[in-house]
């Protein structure tokens, strides 16, 4: 039996490349396990509700806010989001009253109004003397016309000028009443602060002191549209937040301007937040809301879940069974009960371990931030800073040798390099990797990009598929759909394993808090999808296969590919060609537009429910492009090849490449724990093979009915099959024996 891996180390042409690949793989596996261990201890999740939201909901449910928060706390909510107060928000909450001067003079006629200049147009009064004591010095700092205290005959008030900015924008700290409520219920305070007008370094210090020392908040939310200090004072805000050891939060899918720049400079003192927009919470089913929050925490490292309460009862009431005369006419859950059930399900589901022993469940507690991973963890283990830095350099450099090896494999596949030229390429690659390894930023991203560009190509070329393409490997028994599926799934599995080497390389290159938190991201994601398709299609068009190149060199294959490409270009452009081109362009547009979680393309409710079902069955959802397109196409391609129908096989090849590039793309999602990325790829191969089996059940009878297999097609350099149907007569057969 021919060994599809015979050309790995036995081939003189490719031996050096594979040695470097194995060196890089061993190093990447070590650092992948290091990250896996970190992620298994990255568990503490903070569940937050909004103070204002719970206040209005408590009124709607006919209970006190303290009672509602107590019930939420019992079911898993451990934090409350409080806002930096302004005069307008304190007025709206009934904490103070703002009166016009004319009204105040009538209400308090004994006050010394004659001594008050006319520029003071409003009076602030409150029953809470502590609150007035708190806001007066802050108004004094932020007013052009300084506020003025006034005695009102037993009470005190504050006079201010007619300033819209002062009423709506002046920051007055946090409400002592709200802080006292949070303290009584033992809720962690999350602070929300806005970007005020005329921000100064002094006001930055006051604002962040309020967050740190008055509210004692552990995480900081920024305003809806821009971060504090946007855009000229972002650096001072970052610096002062780090001094106070405050945790910056980034809301997933949020559009807060300046959030990306601020996240990059937090030194890992940040946490990611998932929430549902109020409009989404209004229309979504409770089960889908639970699924969204749980998946965000488990699969995307969200350590703050900002829960939006459902404002209305959802679903139809359940009818009582006929004959049950003692029961009420209808059974239904109130909006209050549904919200309690939502919180309880979210908190219980995130605690459940996806796979005990490999991936534990999460805990509920203060939001765990990323920290300066891996440097902080290396130094915590006792390594000096210089040694920890050297370890990070080793992580990039030695893994980078694997990418050099992969690149050498492809260079030797497409070019007939003389030993001296190959040595020069090797030295240039090592020097470049050495230089890039000094940078955990752009250097690491360039190395990861190169891994993404070459590794799926290596998987397709060395996974065993070229041997089947040339008829050098086939099932030993009859070719029923089950036997073809087992045979093809084995080739798919080997190909995917080789592709995953690149995924492990990317994991090691981007093994840094910046990428795990999405403060920074993989570079050139779409290039890793397009370029491998072009390279692999060119290689298969010219049958530039490792076993052929080993025997006859790369030049004949290059000539075959160019000749066939010229033949395709020379064909007349017909209406049929135009239609096919439009179909291909439409498919490519949809394929590329669906990249990422925030691609912008609308997802149907049917697909959302299908995704939720797959989540429940497989722990995490396999990638759609793999299980419904790429992997089934891989099996169909091999079925076509066994019948020597290479035109159909080539069409299926293009779809199969998408499956492999998607496997690699999955590993580029560094914000997803590595366990889920690997598990998703494994289950993708299994489920894709099953779907491919059913596709074979449909396709094989159609092929048998309408086409005939080409068993004895000539080889003679055009690559359509081995000459005379005999494997041993192929000039390159000896290279794989």
C-alpha positions as CSV (number, residue, x, y, z in Angstrom):
1,X,0.0,0.0,0.0
2,X,1.3,3.4,-1.0
3,X,2.2,5.7,1.9
4,X,0.8,9.2,1.4
5,X,3.4,10.6,3.8
6,X,6.4,8.9,2.1
7,X,7.6,12.3,0.7
8,X,7.7,13.9,4.2
9,X,11.2,13.1,5.4
10,X,12.3,10.5,2.8
11,X,12.3,13.0,0.0
12,X,15.6,14.9,-0.4
13,X,13.8,17.8,-2.2
14,X,11.5,18.4,0.7
15,X,13.3,17.0,3.7
16,X,14.7,20.2,5.1
17,X,11.3,21.9,4.9
18,X,9.7,19.2,6.9
19,X,12.4,19.2,9.5
20,X,11.8,22.9,10.1
21,X,8.0,22.3,10.1
22,X,8.3,19.7,12.9
23,X,10.6,21.9,15.0
24,X,8.0,24.8,14.7
25,X,5.2,22.4,15.5
26,X,6.7,21.1,18.7
27,X,7.2,24.6,19.9
28,X,3.8,25.7,18.8
29,X,2.2,22.8,20.7
30,X,4.0,23.8,23.9
31,X,2.7,27.4,23.7
32,X,-0.8,26.3,22.7
33,X,-0.9,24.1,25.9
34,X,0.4,27.1,27.9
35,X,-2.4,29.3,26.6
36,X,-5.0,26.4,27.1
37,X,-3.9,26.3,30.8
38,X,-4.3,30.1,31.1
39,X,-7.7,30.0,29.5
40,X,-8.9,27.2,31.8
41,X,-8.1,29.5,34.8
42,X,-9.6,32.6,33.1
43,X,-13.1,32.0,34.6
44,X,-14.5,34.8,36.8
45,X,-17.5,36.4,35.1
46,X,-19.4,39.4,36.2
47,X,-23.1,39.6,35.5
48,X,-24.3,43.2,35.5
49,X,-27.7,44.8,35.4
50,X,-28.4,48.5,34.8
51,X,-29.5,50.6,37.8
52,X,-31.9,52.8,35.8
53,X,-33.2,49.7,33.9
54,X,-34.0,47.9,37.2
55,X,-35.6,51.0,38.6
56,X,-38.1,51.4,35.8
57,X,-38.7,47.6,35.7
58,X,-39.4,47.5,39.4
59,X,-42.1,50.1,39.0
60,X,-43.6,48.0,36.2
61,X,-43.6,44.9,38.3
62,X,-45.1,46.7,41.2
63,X,-42.3,46.1,43.7
64,X,-39.4,48.1,45.2
65,X,-36.2,48.3,43.3
66,X,-34.4,46.8,46.3
67,X,-36.7,43.8,46.2
68,X,-36.1,43.3,42.4
69,X,-32.4,43.6,42.8
70,X,-32.5,41.1,45.7
71,X,-34.3,38.6,43.5
72,X,-31.9,39.1,40.6
73,X,-28.9,38.7,43.0
74,X,-30.3,35.4,44.3
75,X,-30.3,34.1,40.7
76,X,-26.8,35.2,39.7
77,X,-26.6,38.9,39.1
78,X,-23.6,40.1,41.1
79,X,-23.1,43.7,39.9
80,X,-25.0,46.9,39.3
81,X,-24.1,49.5,36.7
82,X,-24.2,53.0,38.2
83,X,-23.8,56.3,36.3
84,X,-21.7,59.4,37.0
85,X,-24.5,61.9,37.9
86,X,-25.3,65.3,36.5
87,X,-27.8,67.8,37.7
88,X,-30.3,66.7,35.1
89,X,-30.0,63.0,36.1
90,X,-30.3,63.8,39.8
91,X,-33.4,65.9,39.1
92,X,-34.9,63.1,37.0
93,X,-34.3,60.6,39.8
94,X,-36.0,62.9,42.3
95,X,-32.8,63.4,44.3
96,X,-33.0,67.2,44.0
97,X,-35.1,70.0,42.6
98,X,-34.0,72.7,40.2
99,X,-36.2,75.8,40.4
100,X,-36.2,79.0,38.4
101,X,-35.2,82.1,40.4
102,X,-38.7,83.6,40.0
103,X,-40.3,80.5,41.5
104,X,-37.8,80.2,44.2
105,X,-38.3,83.8,45.4
106,X,-42.0,83.1,45.8
107,X,-41.4,79.8,47.7
108,X,-38.6,81.2,49.9
109,X,-39.5,84.9,50.4
110,X,-37.4,85.2,53.5
111,X,-34.1,84.4,51.7
112,X,-31.7,87.3,51.0
113,X,-32.6,87.6,47.3
114,X,-31.7,91.3,47.1
115,X,-28.0,90.3,47.7
116,X,-28.0,87.7,44.9
117,X,-26.8,89.0,41.5
118,X,-29.2,88.5,38.6
119,X,-26.8,86.2,36.8
120,X,-27.9,83.4,39.2
121,X,-31.0,82.1,37.5
122,X,-31.6,78.7,39.2
123,X,-31.9,77.3,42.7
124,X,-30.9,73.7,43.6
125,X,-32.5,72.2,46.7
126,X,-32.5,68.7,48.2
127,X,-33.6,66.9,51.3
128,X,-30.2,65.1,51.3
129,X,-27.6,67.5,52.8
130,X,-24.9,64.9,52.1
131,X,-25.7,65.1,48.4
132,X,-25.6,68.9,48.4
133,X,-22.2,68.8,50.2
134,X,-20.9,66.4,47.5
135,X,-22.0,68.4,44.4
136,X,-21.1,71.9,45.6
137,X,-17.3,71.6,45.2
138,X,-17.7,69.8,41.8
139,X,-20.0,72.6,40.5
140,X,-17.4,75.1,41.8
141,X,-14.7,73.4,39.7
142,X,-16.7,73.2,36.6
143,X,-18.6,76.5,36.5
144,X,-17.6,79.7,34.8
145,X,-19.8,81.6,37.2
146,X,-19.1,80.0,40.6
147,X,-22.1,78.5,42.4
148,X,-23.3,80.3,45.5
149,X,-24.8,78.8,48.7
150,X,-27.9,80.4,50.1
151,X,-29.8,79.9,53.3
152,X,-33.5,79.2,52.9
153,X,-34.7,79.4,56.4
154,X,-33.6,76.1,57.9
155,X,-32.6,74.6,54.6
156,X,-29.7,75.2,52.3
157,X,-29.7,75.7,48.6
158,X,-27.2,76.3,45.8
159,X,-27.6,79.0,43.2
160,X,-26.2,78.5,39.7
161,X,-26.2,80.5,36.5
162,X,-28.3,79.8,33.5
163,X,-25.9,77.3,31.9
164,X,-27.2,74.4,29.8
165,X,-23.7,72.8,30.0
166,X,-23.8,73.0,33.8
167,X,-27.2,71.3,34.1
168,X,-26.6,68.6,31.5
169,X,-22.9,67.9,31.5
170,X,-21.2,68.8,34.8
171,X,-20.0,65.6,36.5
172,X,-21.1,65.4,40.1
173,X,-19.9,62.0,41.3
174,X,-22.1,59.0,42.1
175,X,-25.3,59.1,44.0
176,X,-24.7,58.2,47.7
177,X,-28.1,56.7,47.8
178,X,-27.4,54.3,44.9
179,X,-24.0,53.4,46.4
180,X,-25.7,52.6,49.7
181,X,-28.2,50.3,48.0
182,X,-25.4,48.4,46.2
183,X,-23.5,48.1,49.5
184,X,-26.6,46.6,51.3
185,X,-27.1,44.0,48.6
186,X,-23.4,43.3,48.4
187,X,-23.4,44.0,44.6
188,X,-20.2,44.9,42.8
189,X,-20.3,48.4,41.4
190,X,-19.6,48.9,37.7
191,X,-19.2,52.6,36.8
192,X,-20.3,54.3,33.7
193,X,-18.7,57.6,32.8
194,X,-19.2,60.0,29.9
195,X,-16.9,62.3,28.0
196,X,-17.8,65.8,29.3
197,X,-17.3,69.2,27.7
198,X,-14.1,71.1,28.5
199,X,-12.3,68.0,29.9
200,X,-9.0,68.9,31.6
201,X,-6.3,66.8,33.3
202,X,-7.6,68.0,36.7
203,X,-11.1,66.9,35.8
204,X,-9.8,63.6,34.6
205,X,-8.3,63.0,38.0
206,X,-11.5,64.0,39.8
207,X,-13.6,61.8,37.5
208,X,-11.5,58.7,38.0
209,X,-11.1,59.3,41.7
210,X,-14.9,59.2,41.9
211,X,-14.8,55.9,40.1
212,X,-12.0,54.4,42.2
213,X,-12.6,55.8,45.7
214,X,-16.2,56.9,45.9
215,X,-17.9,54.2,43.9
216,X,-15.2,51.6,44.5
217,X,-16.0,50.2,41.0
218,X,-13.9,47.4,39.5
219,X,-14.8,48.0,35.9
220,X,-15.4,51.1,33.9
221,X,-17.9,51.5,31.1
222,X,-17.5,54.4,28.7
223,X,-20.3,56.5,27.1
224,X,-22.2,55.1,24.2
225,X,-20.5,57.0,21.4
226,X,-17.0,57.9,22.6
227,X,-14.5,57.2,25.3
228,X,-13.6,59.7,27.9
229,X,-10.9,62.0,26.5
230,X,-11.8,61.3,22.9
231,X,-9.8,62.2,21.1
232,X,-7.0,64.5,22.2
233,X,-6.9,63.4,25.9
234,X,-7.1,59.6,25.5
235,X,-3.5,59.1,26.6
236,X,-3.9,61.0,29.9
237,X,-7.1,59.0,30.6
238,X,-5.3,55.7,29.9
239,X,-2.4,56.7,32.1
240,X,-4.6,57.7,35.0
241,X,-6.7,54.6,34.7
242,X,-3.6,52.4,34.9
243,X,-2.4,54.3,38.0
244,X,-5.7,53.5,39.7
245,X,-5.7,49.9,38.6
246,X,-9.1,50.4,36.9
247,X,-10.4,47.9,34.4
248,X,-11.4,49.3,31.0
249,X,-14.3,47.5,29.2
250,X,-14.9,47.0,25.5
251,X,-18.5,46.2,24.5
252,X,-18.6,43.6,21.8
253,X,-20.0,45.0,18.5
254,X,-20.0,48.4,20.1
255,X,-19.2,51.5,18.1
256,X,-17.6,53.6,20.8
257,X,-15.1,55.9,19.2
258,X,-11.6,55.7,20.6
259,X,-12.2,52.3,22.3
260,X,-9.7,50.5,20.1
261,X,-6.9,52.9,20.8
262,X,-7.6,52.9,24.5
263,X,-7.8,49.1,24.7
264,X,-4.3,48.8,23.1
265,X,-2.7,50.8,25.9
266,X,-4.4,49.3,28.9
267,X,-1.5,46.8,29.4
268,X,-4.2,44.0,29.7
269,X,-6.2,45.8,32.4
270,X,-9.4,45.3,30.4
271,X,-12.4,43.0,30.1
272,X,-14.7,42.3,27.2
273,X,-18.5,42.9,27.6
274,X,-21.4,41.3,25.8
275,X,-24.8,42.8,25.9
276,X,-28.0,42.8,23.8
277,X,-29.4,46.0,22.5
278,X,-32.8,47.0,24.0
279,X,-34.5,46.5,20.7
280,X,-33.0,43.0,20.4
281,X,-34.1,42.1,23.9
282,X,-37.6,43.3,23.1
283,X,-38.0,40.9,20.1
284,X,-35.8,37.9,20.8
285,X,-37.0,34.7,22.4
286,X,-35.7,34.0,25.9
287,X,-34.0,30.8,24.8
288,X,-32.0,32.7,22.1
289,X,-31.1,35.4,24.7
290,X,-29.7,32.8,27.1
291,X,-27.8,31.2,24.2
292,X,-26.2,34.5,23.2
293,X,-25.0,35.4,26.7
294,X,-23.7,31.9,27.5
295,X,-21.9,31.5,24.2
296,X,-20.3,35.0,24.6
297,X,-19.0,34.1,28.0
298,X,-17.8,30.6,27.1
299,X,-16.6,30.9,23.5
300,X,-15.4,34.5,23.2
301,X,-13.8,35.3,26.6
302,X,-16.5,37.8,27.7
303,X,-16.0,38.4,31.4
304,X,-18.7,40.9,31.8
305,X,-22.3,40.0,30.8
306,X,-24.5,43.1,30.7
307,X,-28.0,41.7,31.0
308,X,-30.9,43.6,29.5
309,X,-34.2,42.7,31.2
310,X,-37.1,41.8,29.0
311,X,-39.7,44.5,29.2
312,X,-42.7,42.4,28.2
313,X,-44.1,39.0,28.7
314,X,-43.1,36.7,25.8
315,X,-44.8,33.8,24.2
316,X,-48.3,32.5,24.2
317,X,-50.0,31.3,27.4
318,X,-50.2,27.6,27.7
319,X,-53.7,26.1,27.6
320,X,-54.7,23.8,30.5
321,X,-55.3,20.1,29.6
322,X,-59.0,19.3,29.1
323,X,-60.7,18.0,32.2
324,X,-58.4,19.7,34.6
325,X,-61.2,21.7,36.3
326,X,-59.2,22.7,39.3
327,X,-56.6,24.6,37.3
328,X,-57.0,28.2,36.1
329,X,-58.1,28.7,32.5
330,X,-54.6,29.6,31.3
331,X,-51.1,29.0,32.6
332,X,-48.6,31.7,31.9
333,X,-45.3,33.1,33.1
334,X,-45.3,36.8,34.0
335,X,-42.6,39.1,32.6
336,X,-41.1,39.1,36.1
337,X,-40.9,35.3,36.2
338,X,-39.4,35.1,32.7
339,X,-36.7,37.6,33.6
340,X,-35.8,35.6,36.7
341,X,-35.7,32.5,34.7
342,X,-33.5,34.2,32.1
343,X,-30.9,35.2,34.7
344,X,-31.0,31.9,36.4
345,X,-30.4,30.0,33.2
346,X,-27.6,32.3,32.2
347,X,-25.8,31.9,35.5
348,X,-26.3,28.1,35.7
349,X,-25.3,27.5,32.1
350,X,-22.0,29.4,32.3
351,X,-21.1,27.4,35.3
352,X,-21.6,24.1,33.5
353,X,-18.3,22.6,32.2
354,X,-18.4,22.0,28.4
355,X,-16.0,19.1,28.7
356,X,-14.8,18.2,32.3
357,X,-11.1,17.7,32.4
358,X,-10.4,19.6,29.3
359,X,-12.6,22.7,29.6
360,X,-14.1,23.7,33.0
361,X,-17.1,25.8,33.5
362,X,-16.9,29.5,34.4
363,X,-17.5,31.1,37.8
364,X,-19.5,34.2,38.9
365,X,-17.4,36.9,40.5
366,X,-15.5,40.1,39.7
367,X,-14.6,40.4,36.1
368,X,-11.3,38.7,35.4
369,X,-9.1,40.8,33.1
370,X,-6.5,39.5,30.7
371,X,-3.5,41.1,32.3
372,X,-0.2,41.4,30.5
373,X,-0.4,37.8,29.2
374,X,2.0,35.9,28.8
375,X,4.6,38.2,30.3
376,X,2.8,38.6,33.6
377,X,2.3,34.8,33.9
378,X,5.9,34.0,33.0
379,X,7.1,36.5,35.7
380,X,4.6,35.2,38.2
381,X,6.2,31.7,37.8
382,X,9.5,33.2,39.0
383,X,11.2,34.2,35.8
384,X,13.0,37.6,35.8
385,X,11.7,40.1,33.3
386,X,14.6,39.6,30.9
387,X,14.1,35.8,30.9
388,X,10.3,36.1,30.4
389,X,11.0,38.4,27.4
390,X,13.5,35.8,26.0
391,X,10.8,33.1,26.4
392,X,8.4,35.2,24.4
393,X,11.1,35.8,21.8
394,X,11.7,32.0,21.6
395,X,7.9,31.4,21.2
396,X,7.9,33.6,18.0
397,X,11.3,32.6,16.6
398,X,11.2,28.8,16.9
399,X,7.6,28.7,15.7
400,X,8.7,31.0,12.9
401,X,11.1,28.3,11.7
402,X,8.1,26.2,11.0
403,X,6.7,28.8,8.7
404,X,10.1,29.0,7.0
405,X,9.9,25.3,6.5
406,X,6.4,25.6,5.0
407,X,7.5,28.3,2.7
408,X,10.5,26.2,1.6
409,X,8.1,23.3,0.8
410,X,6.1,25.5,-1.5
411,X,9.2,27.1,-3.1
412,X,10.6,23.6,-3.9
413,X,7.2,22.5,-5.2
414,X,6.9,25.3,-7.7
415,X,10.5,26.0,-8.6
416,X,13.6,23.9,-9.3
417,X,15.9,25.5,-6.8
418,X,19.6,24.8,-6.9
419,X,21.1,23.9,-3.5
420,X,22.9,27.3,-3.3
421,X,19.6,29.2,-4.0
422,X,17.7,27.1,-1.5
423,X,20.4,27.8,1.1
424,X,20.0,31.5,0.4
425,X,16.3,31.4,0.8
426,X,16.7,29.5,4.1
427,X,19.1,32.1,5.5
428,X,16.9,35.0,4.4
429,X,13.9,33.3,6.0
430,X,15.7,32.7,9.3
431,X,17.1,36.3,9.4
432,X,13.6,37.7,8.7
433,X,11.9,35.6,11.3
434,X,14.7,36.6,13.8
435,X,14.0,40.3,13.2
436,X,10.2,39.9,13.3
437,X,10.4,37.9,16.6
438,X,11.4,41.0,18.5
439,X,7.9,42.4,18.0
440,X,4.8,40.9,19.6
441,X,2.8,43.4,17.5
442,X,3.4,43.9,13.8
443,X,6.2,41.3,13.7
444,X,3.9,38.5,15.2
445,X,1.1,39.5,12.9
446,X,3.3,39.2,9.8
447,X,4.5,35.8,10.9
448,X,0.9,34.7,11.5
449,X,-0.2,36.0,8.1
450,X,2.5,34.0,6.3
451,X,1.4,30.9,8.2
452,X,-2.2,31.5,7.1
453,X,-1.1,31.9,3.5
454,X,1.0,28.8,3.1
455,X,-0.3,26.2,5.6
456,X,-3.7,25.3,4.0
457,X,-1.8,24.9,0.7
458,X,0.6,22.5,2.3
459,X,-2.3,20.5,3.8
460,X,-4.0,20.1,0.4
461,X,-0.7,19.2,-1.4
462,X,0.7,16.7,1.2
463,X,-2.5,15.3,2.7
464,X,-2.8,12.4,0.2
465,X,-5.2,14.0,-2.3
466,X,-2.6,14.3,-5.2
467,X,-2.0,10.6,-5.0
468,X,-5.7,9.9,-5.5
469,X,-5.8,12.5,-8.3
470,X,-3.1,10.6,-10.2
471,X,-4.7,7.2,-9.5
472,X,-1.9,6.1,-7.2
473,X,-4.1,5.5,-4.2
474,X,-7.7,4.1,-4.1
475,X,-9.9,1.9,-1.9
476,X,-8.8,-1.7,-1.7
477,X,-12.4,-3.0,-1.8
478,X,-15.6,-2.2,-3.8
479,X,-16.7,1.4,-3.9
480,X,-20.0,1.7,-2.1
481,X,-21.0,5.1,-0.6
482,X,-19.9,3.9,2.9
483,X,-16.6,2.6,1.7
484,X,-15.9,5.8,-0.3
485,X,-16.9,7.9,2.7
486,X,-14.5,6.0,5.0
487,X,-11.7,6.2,2.5
488,X,-12.3,9.9,1.7
489,X,-12.8,10.9,5.4
490,X,-9.4,9.5,6.2
491,X,-7.8,11.7,3.5
492,X,-9.8,14.6,4.7
493,X,-8.7,14.0,8.3
494,X,-5.0,13.9,7.3
495,X,-5.3,17.0,5.2
496,X,-7.1,18.8,8.0
497,X,-4.3,17.8,10.5
498,X,-1.7,19.3,8.2
499,X,-3.8,22.5,7.9
500,X,-4.1,22.6,11.7
501,X,-0.3,22.8,12.0
502,X,-0.7,26.3,10.5
503,X,-3.5,27.0,13.1
504,X,-1.2,26.0,15.9
505,X,1.5,28.3,14.5
506,X,-0.9,31.2,14.4
507,X,-2.0,30.4,18.0
508,X,1.7,30.6,19.1
509,X,2.4,33.8,17.2
510,X,-0.6,35.6,18.6
511,X,-0.4,34.2,22.1
512,X,-0.8,37.6,23.6
513,X,-3.5,39.4,25.6
514,X,-3.9,42.0,22.7
515,X,-5.3,39.3,20.4
516,X,-7.2,37.4,23.0
517,X,-9.0,40.6,23.9
518,X,-9.5,41.7,20.3
519,X,-7.6,44.9,21.2
520,X,-5.6,43.8,18.1
521,X,-6.5,41.3,15.5
522,X,-5.2,38.9,12.9
523,X,-3.8,40.7,9.8
524,X,-5.1,39.8,6.3
525,X,-7.9,37.4,7.1
526,X,-9.4,37.5,3.7
527,X,-6.0,37.1,2.0
528,X,-5.7,33.7,3.7
529,X,-9.0,32.7,1.9
530,X,-8.3,34.0,-1.6
531,X,-4.6,33.3,-2.2
532,X,-4.6,29.6,-1.2
533,X,-7.5,29.0,-3.7
534,X,-5.4,30.5,-6.5
535,X,-2.2,28.7,-5.5
536,X,-3.9,25.3,-5.1
537,X,-6.0,25.6,-8.2
538,X,-2.8,26.5,-10.2
539,X,-1.0,23.5,-8.7
540,X,-3.7,21.0,-9.5
541,X,-4.2,22.5,-13.0
542,X,-0.6,21.7,-13.7
543,X,-0.5,18.6,-11.4
544,X,2.4,20.1,-9.5
545,X,2.2,17.3,-6.9
546,X,5.1,16.5,-4.5
547,X,5.5,12.9,-6.0
548,X,5.6,14.3,-9.5
549,X,7.9,17.1,-8.8
550,X,10.2,14.7,-7.0
551,X,10.5,12.6,-10.1
552,X,10.3,15.2,-13.0
553,X,10.9,18.6,-11.4
554,X,8.6,21.6,-11.3
555,X,9.1,22.9,-14.8
556,X,6.8,20.4,-16.6
557,X,4.0,21.1,-14.2
558,X,4.4,24.9,-14.6
559,X,4.2,24.5,-18.3
560,X,1.1,22.3,-18.1
561,X,-0.6,24.8,-15.8
562,X,0.2,27.8,-18.1
563,X,-0.9,25.8,-21.2
564,X,-4.2,25.0,-19.7
565,X,-4.7,28.5,-18.4
566,X,-4.1,29.9,-21.9
567,X,-6.5,27.4,-23.3
568,X,-9.3,28.6,-20.9
569,X,-8.6,32.3,-21.6
570,X,-8.6,31.6,-25.4
571,X,-12.1,30.1,-25.3
572,X,-14.9,32.4,-26.7
573,X,-16.9,34.3,-24.1
574,X,-20.4,32.9,-24.5
575,X,-23.6,33.7,-22.7
576,X,-23.2,30.4,-20.8
577,X,-19.8,31.6,-19.6
578,X,-21.3,34.9,-18.5
579,X,-24.0,33.2,-16.5
580,X,-21.5,30.9,-14.8
581,X,-19.3,33.9,-14.0
582,X,-22.2,35.8,-12.4
583,X,-23.1,32.8,-10.3
584,X,-19.5,32.4,-9.1
585,X,-19.2,36.1,-8.3
586,X,-22.4,36.0,-6.3
587,X,-21.2,33.0,-4.3
588,X,-17.9,34.6,-3.7
589,X,-19.6,37.8,-2.5
590,X,-21.8,36.0,0.0
591,X,-18.8,33.9,1.1
592,X,-16.6,36.9,1.8
593,X,-19.4,39.1,3.2
594,X,-20.1,36.5,5.9
595,X,-16.7,36.8,7.5
596,X,-16.6,37.5,11.2
597,X,-19.3,37.9,13.9
598,X,-20.0,41.5,12.8
599,X,-19.9,41.1,9.1
600,X,-23.1,43.1,8.7
601,X,-24.9,40.4,6.6
602,X,-28.4,39.6,8.0
603,X,-28.7,36.1,9.5
604,X,-32.1,34.4,9.2
605,X,-34.0,33.2,12.2
606,X,-33.9,29.7,10.8
607,X,-30.1,29.8,10.7
608,X,-30.0,31.2,14.2
609,X,-32.1,28.3,15.5
610,X,-29.9,25.8,13.5
611,X,-26.8,27.3,15.1
612,X,-28.4,27.0,18.6
613,X,-29.2,23.3,17.9
614,X,-25.7,22.6,16.7
615,X,-24.4,24.3,19.9
616,X,-26.4,22.0,22.1
617,X,-25.3,18.9,20.2
618,X,-21.6,19.6,19.6
619,X,-20.7,21.9,22.6
620,X,-19.8,24.6,20.1
621,X,-21.1,25.1,16.6
622,X,-18.9,23.8,13.7
623,X,-18.2,26.3,11.0
624,X,-21.0,26.4,8.4
625,X,-18.7,26.6,5.4
626,X,-16.9,23.5,6.5
627,X,-19.8,21.2,7.3
628,X,-22.2,22.2,4.5
629,X,-19.7,23.1,1.8
630,X,-16.0,22.4,2.1
631,X,-15.9,18.9,3.7
632,X,-18.8,17.4,1.8
633,X,-17.2,18.7,-1.4
634,X,-13.9,17.0,-0.4
635,X,-15.7,13.7,-0.3
636,X,-17.5,14.3,-3.6
637,X,-14.2,15.3,-5.2
638,X,-12.7,11.9,-4.2
639,X,-15.7,10.1,-5.6
640,X,-15.3,11.9,-8.9
641,X,-11.6,11.1,-8.9
642,X,-12.3,7.4,-8.4
643,X,-14.4,7.5,-11.5
644,X,-11.6,9.6,-13.3
645,X,-14.1,12.5,-13.8
646,X,-11.5,15.2,-13.3
647,X,-13.6,18.2,-14.5
648,X,-16.2,17.5,-11.8
649,X,-13.4,16.9,-9.4
650,X,-11.7,20.2,-10.1
651,X,-15.0,22.0,-9.5
652,X,-15.4,20.2,-6.2
653,X,-11.7,21.0,-5.4
654,X,-12.4,24.7,-5.3
655,X,-15.2,24.2,-2.7
656,X,-13.0,21.8,-0.8
657,X,-10.2,24.4,-0.5
658,X,-12.7,26.7,1.2
659,X,-13.2,24.1,3.8
660,X,-9.5,23.9,4.6
661,X,-9.0,27.7,4.6
662,X,-11.9,27.9,7.0
663,X,-10.2,25.4,9.3
664,X,-7.2,27.7,9.4
665,X,-9.4,30.8,9.7
666,X,-11.0,29.3,12.8
667,X,-7.7,29.1,14.5
668,X,-7.1,32.7,13.7
669,X,-10.0,33.7,16.0
670,X,-7.7,34.3,18.9
671,X,-10.4,35.8,21.0
672,X,-12.0,32.3,21.1
673,X,-10.4,29.8,23.6
674,X,-8.2,27.4,21.8
675,X,-10.2,24.4,23.1
676,X,-13.3,25.6,21.2
677,X,-11.3,26.3,18.0
678,X,-9.8,22.7,18.0
679,X,-13.1,21.1,19.0
680,X,-14.9,23.0,16.3
681,X,-12.4,21.7,13.7
682,X,-12.7,18.1,14.9
683,X,-16.5,18.1,15.0
684,X,-16.5,19.9,11.6
685,X,-14.6,17.0,10.0
686,X,-16.9,14.4,11.6
687,X,-20.2,16.2,10.7
688,X,-18.9,17.3,7.3
689,X,-18.1,13.6,6.5
690,X,-21.6,12.6,7.5
691,X,-23.2,15.2,5.4
692,X,-20.8,14.2,2.6
693,X,-22.0,10.6,2.9
694,X,-25.6,11.7,2.3
695,X,-24.4,13.8,-0.6
696,X,-22.7,10.7,-2.1
697,X,-26.0,8.8,-1.7
698,X,-27.6,11.3,-3.9
699,X,-24.7,12.0,-6.3
700,X,-23.5,8.5,-7.1
701,X,-26.7,7.2,-8.6
702,X,-27.0,10.3,-10.7
703,X,-23.4,9.9,-11.9
704,X,-24.0,6.2,-12.6
705,X,-27.1,6.9,-14.6
706,X,-25.9,9.8,-16.7
707,X,-22.1,9.5,-17.0
708,X,-19.5,6.8,-17.5
709,X,-16.2,6.6,-15.5
710,X,-13.0,7.2,-17.4
711,X,-10.9,4.3,-16.3
712,X,-8.3,4.0,-19.0
713,X,-7.7,7.6,-19.8
714,X,-4.1,8.3,-21.0
715,X,-1.6,10.2,-18.9
716,X,1.0,11.4,-21.4
717,X,1.6,14.7,-19.6
718,X,-1.9,16.1,-19.7
719,X,-2.6,14.7,-16.3
720,X,-5.9,13.0,-17.1
721,X,-4.9,9.6,-15.7
722,X,-2.1,7.0,-15.6
723,X,-1.2,5.6,-19.0
724,X,-3.0,2.3,-20.0
725,X,-4.7,2.4,-16.6
726,X,-1.6,0.8,-15.0
727,X,-0.1,2.7,-12.0
728,X,3.3,1.2,-12.3
729,X,3.8,2.7,-15.8
730,X,3.6,6.3,-14.6
731,X,7.0,7.9,-14.7
732,X,6.6,9.3,-11.2
733,X,5.2,6.2,-9.5
734,X,8.6,5.2,-8.1
735,X,8.8,8.4,-6.1
736,X,5.9,7.3,-3.9
737,X,6.8,3.7,-3.4
